[in-house]
């Protein structure tokens, strides 16, 4: 009897995850959205692709999804449900709760989707974070601003990445935003803006313990890229560095506090003016923006494939041993351009180069045995792209 996985994926991603499951003899069912149904899904690894309407009526959507899952359960049975992106975490948790499928339930899932829940739990466990407040009532915002100096950022509690974040300078502007939000203000939180370099830690977790980890640093904060445009750039850190080791320890504390039993995870930190790492957010997924490709070139480890192996080990009770990091270094650079398929092969860089096909984007992964080579190549590439595409 086969092992059956239901993967929920609002966007096309996770091909190595599905391939690994299929190669292990599993059946793979995928639920996606109408907007993504015609994308090049790896159907050779998918038994059936189901499509949900692109509706804003979440209660109706979820009831339809439950009904569809009930049919799938009757026809085939479902052993595991996996959310391949942030937007899918709550839906996957709901299905697990409804059909009593092992894995992350709705309460734990909130800690990996709701930024207010993240902040409150981190505070409860003594994990350093920027000062914050809920926005349930106007006086909460007023009192918070009176105690904590601006500027501030007002964040949607459940959006992914830096989407929907607004930076405000003072309490007057913060209260004006609160009034503009009206009945939706409860969906946001306010926190002190902490300028500094942003880091991300990508890991594999089993039984609340980090089994594999690699830390990286964004060249520019993601918020500045999303709001101001420019070039997305990140690169791996030296795993032997003090920063890498501290970030790994801090991320381990987050995984234990947040109750993550088994999954890939992507966690973000910022280093403030005092040199402290402050917790920004975490997730129970593989990092986006081709970070997984960067890490594969740096470590020799495909996090999507390893996540699938981790899920199978948890399901079957098999022993799981995380792979060794091969200790290389890598970077990824992505820039929006005016050409549908930009040709970049004539840019000569002193590093190993992988061009990632991405419409209207210049996307390149660089790797080398030397961190300095990666840094120099990424800097050269940045200036070449600016000169070529403006």
C-alpha positions as CSV (number, residue, x, y, z in Angstrom):
1,X,0.0,0.0,0.0
2,X,1.5,3.4,-1.1
3,X,2.2,6.4,1.2
4,X,0.0,9.3,0.0
5,X,1.0,13.0,0.3
6,X,-1.2,16.0,-0.2
7,X,0.9,19.1,-1.1
8,X,-0.7,22.5,-0.9
9,X,1.0,25.0,-3.1
10,X,-0.5,28.4,-4.0
11,X,2.5,28.9,-6.4
12,X,4.6,26.5,-8.4
13,X,7.5,25.3,-6.3
14,X,8.9,22.3,-4.6
15,X,9.7,20.1,-7.7
16,X,12.6,18.3,-5.8
17,X,10.3,17.6,-2.9
18,X,7.7,15.9,-5.2
19,X,10.4,14.1,-7.1
20,X,12.0,12.7,-3.9
21,X,8.6,11.4,-2.7
22,X,7.8,9.8,-6.1
23,X,11.3,8.1,-6.2
24,X,10.5,6.7,-2.7
25,X,7.3,5.1,-4.1
26,X,4.8,7.6,-2.7
27,X,1.7,9.1,-4.4
28,X,1.7,12.9,-4.7
29,X,-1.5,14.9,-4.9
30,X,-1.3,18.7,-5.3
31,X,-3.8,21.5,-4.6
32,X,-3.1,24.9,-6.2
33,X,-4.9,28.0,-7.2
34,X,-6.5,28.9,-10.6
35,X,-3.8,31.5,-11.2
36,X,-1.1,28.8,-11.0
37,X,-2.8,25.8,-12.7
38,X,-1.2,26.4,-16.2
39,X,2.3,26.7,-14.9
40,X,4.8,24.0,-15.8
41,X,4.0,21.6,-12.9
42,X,6.2,18.4,-12.9
43,X,3.3,16.2,-13.7
44,X,5.7,13.2,-14.0
45,X,5.8,13.3,-10.2
46,X,2.2,14.3,-9.5
47,X,-0.7,11.8,-9.5
48,X,-3.3,14.5,-9.7
49,X,-3.4,18.3,-9.6
50,X,-6.5,19.9,-8.0
51,X,-7.4,23.6,-8.5
52,X,-9.0,25.9,-6.0
53,X,-10.8,29.1,-7.2
54,X,-8.9,32.4,-6.8
55,X,-11.5,33.7,-4.4
56,X,-11.2,36.1,-1.5
57,X,-13.9,34.3,0.5
58,X,-11.6,32.2,2.7
59,X,-14.3,30.5,4.8
60,X,-16.0,29.3,1.5
61,X,-12.7,28.3,0.0
62,X,-11.7,26.3,3.0
63,X,-15.1,24.5,3.2
64,X,-14.6,23.6,-0.5
65,X,-11.1,22.4,0.3
66,X,-12.3,20.3,3.2
67,X,-15.0,18.7,0.9
68,X,-12.4,18.0,-1.7
69,X,-10.1,16.4,0.8
70,X,-12.9,14.3,2.1
71,X,-13.4,12.8,-1.4
72,X,-9.6,12.3,-1.7
73,X,-9.5,10.6,1.7
74,X,-12.3,8.2,0.6
75,X,-10.8,7.4,-2.7
76,X,-7.1,7.1,-1.8
77,X,-6.4,8.0,1.8
78,X,-4.0,10.8,2.9
79,X,-1.0,10.0,5.2
80,X,0.6,13.5,5.3
81,X,-0.3,17.1,4.4
82,X,2.5,19.5,3.5
83,X,2.3,23.3,2.9
84,X,5.0,24.3,0.4
85,X,4.7,28.0,1.0
86,X,3.7,30.5,3.8
87,X,0.3,31.1,2.4
88,X,-0.5,27.4,2.6
89,X,0.4,26.8,6.2
90,X,-3.0,27.6,7.7
91,X,-4.9,25.5,5.1
92,X,-2.7,22.5,5.7
93,X,-3.1,22.8,9.5
94,X,-6.9,23.0,9.0
95,X,-6.9,19.8,7.0
96,X,-4.7,18.0,9.5
97,X,-7.1,19.0,12.3
98,X,-10.2,18.0,10.4
99,X,-9.0,14.6,9.3
100,X,-6.7,13.9,12.4
101,X,-3.6,13.7,10.2
102,X,-0.3,13.9,12.2
103,X,1.7,17.1,11.9
104,X,1.4,20.8,12.8
105,X,-2.0,21.8,14.1
106,X,-3.7,25.2,13.9
107,X,-2.4,26.6,17.2
108,X,1.3,25.9,16.3
109,X,0.7,27.0,12.7
110,X,-0.2,30.5,13.9
111,X,3.3,30.8,15.3
112,X,4.7,30.4,11.8
113,X,2.2,32.7,10.0
114,X,1.1,35.4,12.5
115,X,3.8,37.9,13.2
116,X,2.1,39.1,16.3
117,X,1.9,35.5,17.6
118,X,5.6,35.2,16.7
119,X,6.5,38.3,18.6
120,X,4.5,37.3,21.7
121,X,6.0,33.8,21.9
122,X,9.5,35.1,21.3
123,X,9.1,37.6,24.1
124,X,7.7,34.9,26.4
125,X,10.8,32.7,25.8
126,X,13.3,35.6,26.2
127,X,14.3,35.7,22.5
128,X,15.4,39.2,21.7
129,X,13.1,41.1,19.3
130,X,12.3,44.7,18.4
131,X,9.7,46.4,20.7
132,X,6.2,45.8,19.4
133,X,2.5,46.1,20.1
134,X,-0.8,44.7,18.9
135,X,-3.2,47.2,17.2
136,X,-6.5,46.0,18.7
137,X,-7.3,49.4,20.2
138,X,-6.2,53.0,19.3
139,X,-4.9,53.7,22.8
140,X,-2.6,50.6,22.5
141,X,-0.8,52.3,19.6
142,X,-0.8,55.7,21.4
143,X,0.7,54.2,24.6
144,X,3.3,52.1,22.7
145,X,4.5,55.2,20.8
146,X,4.7,57.1,24.1
147,X,7.0,54.5,25.5
148,X,9.1,53.5,22.5
149,X,10.6,56.1,20.2
150,X,10.0,56.0,16.4
151,X,10.4,55.4,13.6
152,X,8.1,52.4,13.4
153,X,7.0,49.7,10.9
154,X,3.3,48.6,10.7
155,X,3.2,45.1,9.5
156,X,0.4,42.8,8.3
157,X,0.3,39.9,10.7
158,X,-0.1,37.2,8.1
159,X,1.6,38.3,4.8
160,X,4.8,36.7,3.6
161,X,8.1,38.5,3.2
162,X,8.0,42.3,3.3
163,X,4.6,42.6,1.6
164,X,2.3,45.3,2.9
165,X,4.8,46.8,5.5
166,X,4.5,50.5,6.0
167,X,7.2,52.6,7.7
168,X,6.1,55.7,9.7
169,X,8.2,58.3,11.5
170,X,6.2,59.2,14.6
171,X,3.2,58.6,16.8
172,X,1.0,61.0,14.8
173,X,1.6,59.2,11.6
174,X,1.2,55.8,13.3
175,X,-2.2,56.8,14.6
176,X,-3.2,58.2,11.2
177,X,-2.5,54.8,9.7
178,X,-4.4,53.1,12.5
179,X,-7.4,55.3,11.6
180,X,-7.1,54.5,7.9
181,X,-7.0,50.8,8.6
182,X,-10.3,51.0,10.5
183,X,-11.9,47.6,11.2
184,X,-8.8,45.9,9.7
185,X,-6.4,47.4,12.2
186,X,-6.4,44.2,14.3
187,X,-4.8,42.4,11.3
188,X,-1.6,44.5,11.9
189,X,1.1,45.0,14.5
190,X,3.4,48.0,15.1
191,X,7.1,47.7,16.1
192,X,10.1,49.9,16.4
193,X,12.1,50.1,13.2
194,X,15.5,48.6,13.8
195,X,18.0,49.6,11.1
196,X,20.7,47.2,10.4
197,X,21.8,44.2,8.3
198,X,19.3,41.4,7.9
199,X,20.3,37.8,8.1
200,X,18.5,34.5,7.3
201,X,19.0,31.0,8.7
202,X,17.8,28.1,6.7
203,X,17.5,24.8,8.5
204,X,16.0,21.3,8.8
205,X,14.4,20.5,12.1
206,X,13.3,17.2,13.7
207,X,11.9,16.8,17.2
208,X,12.4,20.6,17.8
209,X,16.1,20.3,17.2
210,X,18.1,21.8,14.3
211,X,19.6,18.9,12.2
212,X,21.1,21.0,9.5
213,X,21.7,24.8,9.3
214,X,23.3,27.4,7.2
215,X,23.3,31.2,7.8
216,X,23.3,33.9,5.1
217,X,23.1,37.7,4.9
218,X,21.1,39.9,2.6
219,X,23.2,42.6,1.0
220,X,20.3,45.1,1.3
221,X,17.3,44.6,3.6
222,X,14.3,42.9,1.8
223,X,12.0,45.8,2.9
224,X,14.1,48.3,0.9
225,X,14.0,46.0,-2.2
226,X,10.2,45.4,-2.0
227,X,9.4,49.1,-1.4
228,X,12.1,50.9,-3.4
229,X,13.0,48.4,-6.1
230,X,16.6,47.5,-6.9
231,X,18.5,44.2,-6.9
232,X,17.8,41.3,-4.5
233,X,21.1,39.9,-3.2
234,X,22.0,37.5,-0.5
235,X,25.1,35.4,0.2
236,X,26.1,32.6,2.6
237,X,28.2,33.3,5.7
238,X,31.3,31.3,6.7
239,X,29.8,28.5,8.8
240,X,32.8,28.8,11.2
241,X,32.2,32.5,11.9
242,X,31.0,33.8,15.2
243,X,27.9,35.3,13.5
244,X,27.0,31.9,11.9
245,X,27.3,30.1,15.2
246,X,25.3,32.6,17.2
247,X,22.6,32.7,14.6
248,X,22.4,28.8,14.6
249,X,22.0,28.8,18.4
250,X,19.3,31.5,18.4
251,X,17.4,29.8,15.6
252,X,17.5,26.5,17.6
253,X,15.9,28.4,20.5
254,X,13.1,29.6,18.2
255,X,12.4,26.2,16.8
256,X,12.1,24.7,20.3
257,X,10.0,27.6,21.6
258,X,7.7,27.6,18.6
259,X,7.2,23.8,18.7
260,X,8.4,22.9,15.3
261,X,8.6,19.1,15.2
262,X,9.8,18.3,11.7
263,X,10.2,20.6,8.7
264,X,12.4,22.9,6.7
265,X,12.5,26.4,8.1
266,X,13.5,29.9,7.1
267,X,14.2,32.4,9.9
268,X,15.1,36.1,9.7
269,X,17.2,38.2,12.1
270,X,18.4,41.8,12.1
271,X,21.6,43.1,13.8
272,X,20.9,46.3,15.6
273,X,23.2,49.3,16.3
274,X,24.3,47.6,19.5
275,X,25.4,44.4,17.6
276,X,22.5,42.3,18.9
277,X,20.6,39.9,16.7
278,X,16.9,40.6,16.9
279,X,14.3,38.1,15.8
280,X,12.1,39.2,12.9
281,X,10.2,36.2,11.7
282,X,10.2,32.5,11.0
283,X,8.4,30.0,8.7
284,X,8.0,26.3,8.3
285,X,9.2,26.1,4.7
286,X,12.2,26.3,2.4
287,X,13.4,29.9,1.7
288,X,12.1,31.5,-1.5
289,X,13.8,33.8,-4.1
290,X,16.1,30.9,-5.2
291,X,17.8,30.7,-1.8
292,X,17.4,27.0,-2.0
293,X,19.5,27.0,-5.2
294,X,22.1,29.1,-3.5
295,X,22.3,26.8,-0.6
296,X,22.5,23.7,-2.8
297,X,25.6,25.2,-4.5
298,X,27.1,26.2,-1.1
299,X,26.4,23.1,0.9
300,X,25.7,20.3,-1.6
301,X,22.3,19.9,0.1
302,X,19.0,20.3,-1.6
303,X,16.7,21.5,1.2
304,X,13.5,20.5,-0.8
305,X,14.7,16.9,-1.2
306,X,15.9,16.7,2.3
307,X,12.6,18.0,3.6
308,X,10.8,15.2,1.8
309,X,13.2,12.6,3.3
310,X,12.6,14.1,6.7
311,X,8.8,13.8,6.3
312,X,9.2,10.2,5.2
313,X,11.4,9.4,8.1
314,X,8.9,10.9,10.5
315,X,6.1,9.0,8.9
316,X,7.8,5.6,8.8
317,X,9.8,5.9,12.0
318,X,13.1,5.5,10.1
319,X,16.3,7.1,11.3
320,X,17.1,10.4,9.7
321,X,20.7,11.6,9.4
322,X,21.2,15.1,8.1
323,X,23.8,15.5,5.3
324,X,27.1,17.1,5.8
325,X,27.6,20.7,4.6
326,X,30.4,20.6,2.1
327,X,31.6,24.1,3.2
328,X,31.5,26.0,-0.1
329,X,30.1,29.6,-0.5
330,X,27.4,30.9,-2.7
331,X,25.2,34.0,-3.5
332,X,22.1,34.7,-5.5
333,X,21.3,37.9,-7.4
334,X,17.9,38.7,-8.9
335,X,17.0,41.9,-10.7
336,X,13.8,42.8,-12.6
337,X,14.6,43.8,-16.2
338,X,12.8,44.9,-19.3
339,X,13.8,41.9,-21.5
340,X,11.7,38.7,-21.3
341,X,14.7,36.4,-21.4
342,X,17.8,38.4,-20.7
343,X,21.1,37.0,-22.0
344,X,23.8,37.2,-19.4
345,X,26.3,34.6,-20.6
346,X,28.7,37.3,-21.8
347,X,29.2,38.6,-18.3
348,X,32.5,36.9,-17.1
349,X,32.7,36.3,-13.4
350,X,35.5,34.7,-11.4
351,X,33.2,32.1,-9.8
352,X,31.0,29.2,-10.8
353,X,27.9,30.6,-12.4
354,X,24.3,29.2,-12.8
355,X,21.9,31.3,-14.8
356,X,18.3,30.7,-13.5
357,X,15.6,31.0,-16.3
358,X,13.1,33.6,-15.0
359,X,11.0,35.8,-17.3
360,X,11.8,39.5,-17.1
361,X,14.4,38.8,-14.4
362,X,18.2,38.5,-14.4
363,X,18.7,35.7,-11.9
364,X,22.2,34.3,-11.2
365,X,23.6,31.9,-8.6
366,X,27.3,32.2,-7.9
367,X,29.5,29.7,-6.0
368,X,33.1,29.1,-5.1
369,X,35.4,27.5,-2.5
370,X,36.4,31.0,-1.5
371,X,34.0,33.5,0.2
372,X,36.0,36.5,-1.2
373,X,35.5,35.2,-4.7
374,X,31.8,35.0,-4.3
375,X,31.7,38.5,-2.8
376,X,33.8,40.0,-5.6
377,X,31.8,38.2,-8.3
378,X,28.5,39.3,-6.9
379,X,29.7,42.9,-6.6
380,X,30.8,42.9,-10.3
381,X,27.5,41.3,-11.4
382,X,25.6,44.0,-9.5
383,X,27.4,46.8,-11.4
384,X,27.1,45.0,-14.7
385,X,23.4,44.6,-14.3
386,X,23.0,48.3,-13.3
387,X,25.0,49.4,-16.3
388,X,23.1,47.1,-18.7
389,X,19.5,47.5,-17.4
390,X,19.6,50.8,-15.5
